[in-house]
Amino acid sequence: MSKRFPFTKRSIEAIPSHDPDSPSREAEYSDAECIGLKLRVSKGGRKFFQHRYRYMGRKKCLSLGEYPYVSIQDARQMVHEHKSLLARQIDPCDQREHKTNDWTFRKFSKELYMPHALQHKKTWKEDQYKLDRQIIPAFGDYRISSITARDISTFLSQQKERTSNTTANHYATLLKRMFNLGVKWGLLEKSPAANLDKFKEPPNRERYLTKDKLPIFLKALDEQEDRLSVAAIKLLLFTGGRRLEITSLQYCQVLMEEKKLFLPDTKNGRSRHIILNDRAIAVLKELEASKDQSPRTKDSEYLFPSRKGAKKPYMYDLRKTFDKVCEAANTEDIVLHSLRHTFATLAIQGGASLYDVSKLLGHSDVSMTQRYAHMVDDSLQKATDNMAGVIDRAVGG
């Protein structure tokens, strides 16, 4: 392949990895349409844009970021901006350093990343929670250019000890996304989170309340003092709803005559209804009856309003009450999301099909419900064994 050609998506993706036997670490290609724009290709196949130029008679090079996180259009635009600076006798390297030094991680998170996440991520609230609770307290005052891979690895190890391997990996995913955007936006030459190794996660295990544990759990739940949290946890168990779907409910979403809850905005971006059973309806009626008994709930449009001074108008975290219940009921191996799995498990044990459970849980793809397939198989096994027993009795008779 020629070392000089017009950069296009097809031509760049056709470039092979640099020859592993070559004495040079990387191969370099030049854009025929934008003088000074180069592409470095490593022996591992990674591709990086850079700008080669002269300033005050000296050859200089400035990294622009990794392809495809930095697009061809973005790379050309950056080279154009650098040439404008050079025309005014300003070194782009000095400008980059000054620009980067102005950005602390806190400023980068608040002013660049979160506005971007708000526009492009359905789960931006989860990112905000992780940033506010753990990441910004750890890195907030650091300049983003000074954060190293070792800093991030230390932070993730702390999260692993504090929570679990899975949660630490969720933090790693968020940090990788943020630093990749920092590269794309020209604030960083490369991401310090690019080569992080994930912690080994335990195999997926559907944790749920068994029929034996369920009455013990409910009894412990009824003994808790925070009645709003108790009602929210019950509604999670009796509907199979996601935490935020339930805790953010407004009274206008409760369609009691139709025995439904209307969810206008769900995790998969679609509206849906939750069909209510008698236990869920009883919880809702109790909430409605007690609404005027507390200043906290009296004038609120939310079923589960937050306490005065909270950032959100509705309850966000139920773990305090939930943990107390689990300790009292000796069910500490489950988490709050296990209530959703419990709902699905009990539905299948009650005769529901995988298709039924998929609709009840609001899964966008029925394949997400396949985790419960073994429970259906168990029910079918019992059914065929019962049928065989009928034949045995008939033959014996």
Phi, psi and omega in degrees: 000137178300146179282350181227122181197161177293125179289125171224165179302316182293316183292323180290318181290342178277350181290126180283168174298152179294144182306119182297339180270357182288143178290337178276148182287328186217159171259149182236136180236153183243142177278124181287344184260346181222099184298128179103341180277124182239161175228120176264135180237123184274171178291340176271000177093000179283147186235132183230133174276148173209162179241119175259133182205175176244139176222123182055039177081358182253139176286134180222161181220136180231123178288140182252340179131171185268136172281138008265005180300326170255120182283167177299317180298317180296318181297316179296322179296320178295319177297319178300317179295322179296319179295328176294321177294317181298326178295338178257018178063035177247128179282120179304329178297316179295320180296319179298315182297317179296317182296317181292320182295341179282345188257106169279165180297322179298313181295318178300317181294312187286318190264339181243305188291309185296319174301323177293315180297322180301326182274334190241351183235128177292331184260034183298331180296325177294322177296317180300318180297314180297318181295311184294321187277324188230313191286311180296319174302331181276320189239000190309316184269359177285143166290138185297332180286346183263351181284129184253167176300325179293320177302315183291319179298320178296315179300314182294325176296322177295320178294324177298316179292324182287323185235267183202168177300320182296314180295319178299323178293328176295320176296320179297319179299317179295315180296321177299316180297316182296314182288329174298321177292325176300322176292314182299323182274005175080014179271340181226149175281322177210160183274129176288350181257008188296322188249029179292139174269136178283149173286146178290125182263146177293154178301148181303129178226119182283103180272131181206166178279125177283168179298330179287321183279336186303309180297326178293318179297314182294324178295316178295326179295317181293342182272357181280149184279327182282093188292329178294316178296321178300314180296319180296317180294320177298318181294325174299316182290320186275348180243338185075014180288159174283157186306307184290332176298324183273311185292337181264010181300140172250156183299331179292346179270352181270112180255080189296321181295328179270355182057049182217157166247136178260124179249105184287338187214103184253180184301323181272008175085007181242154174279156176200171176247145169256124179277130186266136170264178186297324180292319178295319179297321179297320178296316181294320178295322178295321177297316180297320182292328183262005186303318185274003184273352182222137176302332181294324184255342190304309185254015184271144175277350182264146175292325183234071182293150178280170177286159182300134179094353179287156182292326182252150181284350180234163180296138183246323188238121181252007190295327183300308179292318182299317180297322178298318180295316181297322178294317181292326183266000182057046178236043187285359178274359179253161176240174184302321181293344179296338178295325177293319177292325178297315178303313182295318181297313180294325178297317179293318178296337177273000176111001180288147177274169176299324178297317179300314182295321178302317180289321180295323182274347180077030177289135178284339181224127183298339179297335178293339182271355184296342179300339181263007185299323182296332179289323175296319179300320178298318180295320179294323178298317179297321182295315181289327176295320179297320179296318178298323179296322178298317180296317180301317181292324180292318179293318180296324180292000000 
